[in-house]
Amino acid sequence: MTSKNPQAKGKEKDKKQSSFTYNADRVVGNGSFGVVFQATVNENSEQVAIKKVYQDKRYKNRELQIMKELYHPNVITLKHAFYT
């Protein structure tokens, strides 16, 4: 199976590890639907952004579904998603 994502090889490497731990360094922004943090992946010191989305049953949030399918040079690539 081929991928349209040019970074797919790097993502396959990340998928081998089943869990990651993060250190939230600072708040980058916030709004009505969530907060974005700048964070560091403890296992490899990579800098990432974490978007904590407030789940409200009154709204259907399709952002995660869209981000999983979206590959564009001007948009940050989704690396991991998790629910807490």
BELNORDA-V906145 format. One record per helix or strand of 3 or more residues. SS is the DSSP state (2 for helix, 1 for strand). FROM is the first residue (numbers start at 1). LEN is the number of residues. If there is no record, write none. Layout:
BEGIN
ss	from	len
SS	FROM	LEN
SS	FROM	LEN
END
This chain:
BEGIN
ss	from	len
2	8	9
1	22	10
1	34	8
1	47	7
2	63	7
END
